[in-house]
Structure formats: C-alpha cells, structure tokens
C-alpha cells in the first residue's frame, strides 16, 4: 500500500480542508474520514462559487489559517479548484509554502523507498538537498507536468512533482494528486510522532522569490545570452529558458510560450540574498531592453523551516485535539 492507513487512524487527526468549492471537496473529505480524521470542511460543495481567489497561496488562505488556529486542528489542507495541487497550513496556522509540499513528501517517500526523484527546473533546491541526503538520484525537467511524468517513467522514479503544491506518486496515478499528498503528509506525521511545524523545521532552509515580467520577446533571447555570458562560470541549464546554479543560490528565467511575459524565480538561503539575485538578473535584462514592466511579485516561502519563530502561547502549545 502507499501509506500505513492504520498508523494514521490511530492518531485521530483533526483536519481543516479548504476545497474552495472545487472538485476535490467531496473525495477529499471522504478520504480523510476513511483515514480516521475528524474533518472540518470549508467550501466543500463543488459548485465553483469560490470563497476566495482559487490560487492556493498564503494570501488567499487567511480563512483556513484562522480556522486551524481557532479549532486547534492538527493541520490545514488547501486544494486548488481541480484538486491536483495541495497547500498546507501547520498547526499554528502558518502556511509552510507551496514549494514544501513536494519537499516534505519527497523526503518521506525516500525514507521508505529508495529511488529517483524528478521535478521541473523551478522548485526549491531543498528537494535536491533532501535527495542528496537520502542518496537518491535527482533530475530536473522543463516546466510542465507532462515533462516530469515522462522522466519519472523513464527513470522509474519513486516520487515526483512541481513546486506549486503538485505531488505525483507512480503507484497511484501519473498526474499531480492532492489526495495522495494529504495521505503521505499525515503518514509522516503519524510515523514520526511529530507536528507539521516540527517536520518542516527539519527541512533545508531556503527563501524563494517569484516574479512575473512583461517582456519584449524579440529582445529577450539576446538578453538571456548576456545572462549566460555574465554567469558563464556557473552551472547553466537551457532546457527551458535559462537556469543559473550558483551553489547555494539559483535563478531561473523562463519565457512564456503563450504571452509576452517571463517568469523570474530566484532562491537563496536568505530572502535578502534571493532579492539581490533577482535585482542583479533584472538589471541585465533591463539593460538589454527585454523588460517592459515587472508585475507585483511575492516571496513564495520565506523559509522551509516555517516554524523557526513560533509563538509560545499556551493555546498553540496545547496538544491538538
């Protein structure tokens, strides 16, 4: 079996599930109930009447975070509208960051089953570090679920996914699946007798920033060549745009195939270092005339050790019902 269901059932976890009126609510609640969980459902009816913007990012999950705190739940799960991605709120009401769904799950799966891990070019380096610690083969692909799945099949990977909360388990289905992600998260909590915040604190620490740039597509190739020249001593990957690896830092510039925009993603051990890398790259792109506007961006996750600074209030410290 994929998970130890009995180990989960013995814990009788209290879960707040925010399906935001998407397709995952009914099955999500049934799965969690079958695993012995007490479920508080938010937006459980699949009628498309969203209670908040559909992207399961922290700024859209304030009600879920509040519900986890107020109900003293063990964890909050948020699905996107089609149920293939999972964002996670820890027992203190804090989002762990979309990058760390696959990081946490990959670390757990590798602890049980040796094998390869496949993700695309954009997720956190924490996954790569986890794979190295587990002595697992690790591979990155161009962005896109189909590319990840193709390499998972080729490499016989035991787990794969994307940094947007997408987890792909080959023994369930070769697509992103929020349901198997929920089950695996609960299993690692149960088997390690740990809260979610404790588990996240054990993961490698990184800060990632994601921006969307309006670009001049005609000038972007030349700008990317300038970037390649500037960082020629780094490890470069041109399979999908340009990814520049600088040891403990990296940046990925990826043009859209459908509109005049590019994604700029940078990661480092601190938010300040990640921001500096963003500015360095953006300066080169701007000098080449490739950027027309930078849209509002956000730190996607300040740290995979999301529980590093915790409130010590009695309410947060109590054992979750």
C-alpha positions as CSV (number, residue, x, y, z in Angstrom):
1,X,0.0,0.0,0.0
2,X,1.1,3.6,-0.5
3,X,0.5,4.7,3.2
4,X,0.1,3.0,6.5
5,X,-3.6,3.8,7.0
6,X,-3.8,2.2,10.4
7,X,-1.0,4.4,11.8
8,X,-2.9,7.5,10.6
9,X,-6.2,6.2,12.0
10,X,-4.7,5.7,15.5
11,X,-3.9,9.4,15.7
12,X,-7.5,10.7,15.0
13,X,-6.2,13.9,13.4
14,X,-8.4,17.0,13.2
15,X,-8.1,18.4,9.7
16,X,-9.5,21.6,8.2
17,X,-9.9,21.0,4.5
18,X,-10.4,24.1,2.2
19,X,-11.5,22.9,-1.2
20,X,-12.9,26.4,-2.1
21,X,-15.9,24.9,-3.9
22,X,-13.7,23.0,-6.3
23,X,-14.0,19.4,-7.4
24,X,-11.8,18.0,-4.7
25,X,-14.0,18.6,-1.7
26,X,-16.2,15.5,-1.7
27,X,-13.5,13.0,-2.3
28,X,-11.1,14.9,0.0
29,X,-13.5,14.7,2.9
30,X,-14.2,11.0,2.2
31,X,-10.5,10.2,2.1
32,X,-9.7,11.9,5.3
33,X,-12.7,10.3,7.1
34,X,-11.6,6.9,5.8
35,X,-8.2,7.6,7.4
36,X,-9.9,8.2,10.7
37,X,-9.7,12.0,10.7
38,X,-12.1,14.5,12.1
39,X,-12.8,16.8,9.2
40,X,-13.9,20.5,9.2
41,X,-14.7,21.3,5.6
42,X,-14.5,24.8,4.1
43,X,-16.1,25.3,0.6
44,X,-16.9,21.6,0.4
45,X,-19.7,21.8,-2.2
46,X,-18.2,21.5,-5.8
47,X,-20.3,24.4,-7.3
48,X,-17.5,26.7,-8.3
49,X,-18.7,29.5,-6.1
50,X,-15.2,30.3,-4.8
51,X,-14.9,31.8,-1.3
52,X,-11.5,33.3,-2.2
53,X,-9.3,33.5,-5.3
54,X,-8.6,30.0,-6.5
55,X,-4.8,30.0,-6.3
56,X,-3.8,28.2,-3.0
57,X,-1.2,30.7,-2.0
58,X,-0.8,32.2,1.6
59,X,-2.6,35.5,0.9
60,X,-5.7,33.5,-0.3
61,X,-5.7,31.1,2.7
62,X,-6.3,33.5,5.6
63,X,-9.7,31.9,6.5
64,X,-8.1,28.5,6.5
65,X,-5.2,29.7,8.7
66,X,-7.7,31.2,11.1
67,X,-9.9,28.1,11.2
68,X,-6.8,25.9,12.0
69,X,-5.9,28.2,14.9
70,X,-9.5,28.6,16.3
71,X,-10.3,24.9,16.0
72,X,-6.9,23.8,17.3
73,X,-6.6,21.5,14.3
74,X,-3.5,19.4,13.6
75,X,-3.2,20.7,10.0
76,X,-5.0,22.6,7.3
77,X,-5.1,21.4,3.7
78,X,-6.0,23.6,0.7
79,X,-6.8,22.2,-2.7
80,X,-6.8,24.2,-5.9
81,X,-10.1,24.1,-7.9
82,X,-9.3,20.9,-9.9
83,X,-7.9,19.1,-6.9
84,X,-4.4,18.3,-8.2
85,X,-2.4,20.7,-6.0
86,X,-2.1,20.9,-2.2
87,X,-1.0,23.8,0.0
88,X,-0.5,23.1,3.7
89,X,-1.1,25.1,6.9
90,X,0.7,23.9,10.0
91,X,-0.9,23.5,13.5
92,X,-0.1,27.2,14.4
93,X,-2.0,28.5,11.4
94,X,1.1,29.3,9.3
95,X,1.4,28.3,5.6
96,X,4.5,26.2,5.1
97,X,4.9,27.4,1.5
98,X,3.8,25.8,-1.8
99,X,7.3,24.6,-2.5
100,X,7.4,22.5,0.6
101,X,4.5,20.2,-0.2
102,X,6.7,18.2,-2.6
103,X,9.8,18.7,-0.4
104,X,8.2,17.2,2.7
105,X,6.6,14.3,0.7
106,X,9.7,13.5,-1.2
107,X,11.8,13.3,1.9
108,X,9.2,11.0,3.5
109,X,8.9,8.7,0.4
110,X,12.6,8.4,0.1
111,X,12.9,7.4,3.7
112,X,10.7,4.4,2.9
113,X,11.6,3.6,-0.7
114,X,15.0,4.2,-2.3
115,X,14.8,5.5,-5.8
116,X,14.9,8.6,-8.1
117,X,13.1,11.9,-7.7
118,X,12.0,14.1,-10.6
119,X,10.9,17.7,-10.5
120,X,11.0,20.5,-13.0
121,X,13.5,23.3,-13.2
122,X,11.7,25.8,-10.9
123,X,11.1,24.2,-7.5
124,X,13.2,24.8,-4.4
125,X,16.7,23.4,-4.0
126,X,15.5,21.9,-0.7
127,X,14.2,19.0,-2.7
128,X,17.6,18.5,-4.3
129,X,19.3,18.6,-0.9
130,X,16.8,16.2,0.6
131,X,17.5,13.8,-2.3
132,X,21.3,14.1,-1.7
133,X,20.9,13.4,2.0
134,X,18.8,10.3,1.1
135,X,21.4,9.3,-1.5
136,X,18.7,9.4,-4.2
137,X,19.1,10.1,-7.9
138,X,17.7,13.6,-8.7
139,X,16.6,15.0,-12.0
140,X,15.1,18.3,-13.3
141,X,13.0,18.6,-16.4
142,X,11.5,21.5,-18.4
143,X,8.4,23.0,-16.7
144,X,5.2,21.1,-17.2
145,X,3.6,18.1,-15.7
146,X,4.0,16.0,-18.9
147,X,7.8,16.5,-18.8
148,X,8.0,15.5,-15.2
149,X,5.9,12.4,-15.8
150,X,7.9,11.4,-18.9
151,X,11.1,11.4,-16.9
152,X,9.5,9.7,-13.9
153,X,8.6,6.8,-16.1
154,X,11.9,6.7,-17.8
155,X,13.9,6.8,-14.6
156,X,11.4,4.7,-12.6
157,X,11.2,7.4,-10.0
158,X,9.5,6.8,-6.7
159,X,8.2,10.3,-6.4
160,X,8.0,13.5,-8.5
161,X,6.1,16.7,-8.7
162,X,6.3,20.5,-9.1
163,X,6.9,23.4,-6.7
164,X,3.3,24.6,-7.0
165,X,2.0,22.0,-4.5
166,X,1.9,19.2,-7.1
167,X,2.8,15.7,-6.0
168,X,3.0,12.7,-8.4
169,X,3.2,9.2,-6.9
170,X,3.8,6.5,-9.5
171,X,1.9,3.8,-7.5
172,X,-1.3,5.9,-7.6
173,X,-1.5,7.9,-10.9
174,X,0.9,9.7,-13.1
175,X,-0.6,13.1,-12.6
176,X,-0.5,15.7,-9.8
177,X,-2.8,14.5,-7.0
178,X,-3.7,16.4,-3.8
179,X,-5.3,13.3,-2.3
180,X,-2.1,11.2,-2.2
181,X,-0.3,14.2,-1.0
182,X,-2.6,14.6,2.0
183,X,-2.3,10.9,2.9
184,X,1.5,11.0,2.7
185,X,1.7,14.1,4.9
186,X,-0.5,12.5,7.5
187,X,1.6,9.3,7.4
188,X,4.9,11.1,8.1
189,X,3.2,13.0,11.0
190,X,2.0,9.7,12.4
191,X,5.1,7.6,11.9
192,X,7.4,10.2,13.3
193,X,5.1,11.3,16.1
194,X,5.7,14.9,15.1
195,X,3.7,18.0,14.4
196,X,3.8,19.5,11.0
197,X,5.9,22.5,12.1
198,X,8.4,20.2,13.7
199,X,8.7,18.2,10.4
200,X,9.2,21.4,8.4
201,X,11.9,22.7,10.7
202,X,13.9,19.7,9.8
203,X,14.0,20.5,6.1
204,X,16.8,22.6,4.4
205,X,16.3,26.3,4.8
206,X,15.8,28.4,1.7
207,X,13.9,31.6,0.6
208,X,12.4,31.8,-2.8
209,X,11.1,34.8,-4.8
210,X,8.8,34.5,-7.8
211,X,8.2,37.4,-10.2
212,X,6.3,37.8,-13.5
213,X,7.8,40.2,-16.0
214,X,6.3,41.8,-19.1
215,X,8.9,41.4,-21.7
216,X,9.9,42.2,-25.3
217,X,10.0,38.7,-26.8
218,X,12.1,39.9,-29.7
219,X,14.9,41.2,-27.3
220,X,14.7,38.5,-24.7
221,X,16.9,35.9,-26.5
222,X,19.7,38.5,-26.7
223,X,19.2,39.4,-23.0
224,X,19.4,35.7,-22.0
225,X,22.6,35.3,-23.9
226,X,24.0,38.3,-21.9
227,X,23.0,36.5,-18.7
228,X,24.7,33.3,-19.9
229,X,27.9,35.3,-20.6
230,X,27.7,37.1,-17.2
231,X,27.3,33.8,-15.3
232,X,29.4,31.6,-17.6
233,X,31.3,30.1,-14.7
234,X,28.0,28.9,-13.1
235,X,26.1,25.7,-13.9
236,X,23.7,26.7,-16.8
237,X,20.6,24.8,-17.9
238,X,18.9,25.9,-21.1
239,X,16.3,23.2,-21.4
240,X,13.5,25.7,-20.6
241,X,14.7,29.3,-20.6
242,X,17.8,29.7,-18.5
243,X,18.5,28.3,-15.1
244,X,21.7,29.5,-13.4
245,X,23.0,27.5,-10.4
246,X,25.5,29.2,-8.2
247,X,26.0,26.6,-5.5
248,X,23.7,27.7,-2.7
249,X,21.8,30.1,-4.9
250,X,20.0,29.8,-8.2
251,X,17.8,31.8,-10.6
252,X,15.5,30.7,-13.4
253,X,14.3,33.0,-16.3
254,X,11.6,31.3,-18.3
255,X,9.7,32.9,-21.2
256,X,6.0,32.0,-21.7
257,X,5.1,30.1,-24.8
258,X,1.7,31.9,-25.0
259,X,2.1,35.5,-23.9
260,X,4.8,38.2,-23.8
261,X,5.8,37.5,-20.2
262,X,8.6,35.7,-18.5
263,X,8.9,34.1,-15.0
264,X,11.8,35.1,-12.9
265,X,12.4,32.8,-9.9
266,X,15.4,33.1,-7.5
267,X,16.3,31.3,-4.4
268,X,18.9,31.6,-1.7
269,X,19.4,30.8,2.0
270,X,18.0,34.2,2.9
271,X,15.4,36.4,1.4
272,X,17.9,39.3,1.1
273,X,20.3,37.1,-0.9
274,X,17.4,35.9,-3.1
275,X,16.3,39.5,-3.7
276,X,19.8,40.6,-4.6
277,X,20.0,37.8,-7.2
278,X,16.7,39.0,-8.6
279,X,17.9,42.6,-8.9
280,X,21.2,41.5,-10.5
281,X,19.4,39.5,-13.2
282,X,16.7,42.1,-13.7
283,X,19.3,44.8,-14.2
284,X,20.9,42.8,-17.0
285,X,17.5,42.1,-18.7
286,X,16.5,45.7,-18.4
287,X,19.8,46.9,-19.9
288,X,19.2,44.7,-22.9
289,X,15.7,46.2,-23.3
290,X,13.9,42.9,-22.6
291,X,11.7,44.1,-19.7
292,X,8.8,46.5,-20.2
293,X,7.3,46.0,-16.7
294,X,7.8,44.0,-13.5
295,X,4.5,42.8,-12.1
296,X,4.0,42.6,-8.4
297,X,5.9,39.6,-7.0
298,X,6.0,37.8,-3.7
299,X,8.3,35.8,-1.6
300,X,6.9,32.4,-2.2
301,X,8.2,31.0,1.1
302,X,10.5,32.8,3.5
303,X,11.9,29.5,4.8
304,X,11.3,25.8,4.7
305,X,11.8,26.0,8.4
306,X,8.5,27.7,8.7
307,X,8.2,27.1,12.4
308,X,11.6,28.7,13.3
309,X,9.9,31.6,15.0
310,X,6.9,30.4,16.9
311,X,4.5,31.8,19.4
312,X,4.9,30.1,22.7
313,X,1.3,30.8,23.8
314,X,-0.4,28.1,25.8
315,X,-3.1,27.8,23.1
316,X,-0.5,27.0,20.4
317,X,1.4,24.7,22.7
318,X,-1.6,22.6,23.7
319,X,-1.9,19.2,22.2
320,X,-4.2,19.4,19.2
321,X,-7.5,17.7,19.6
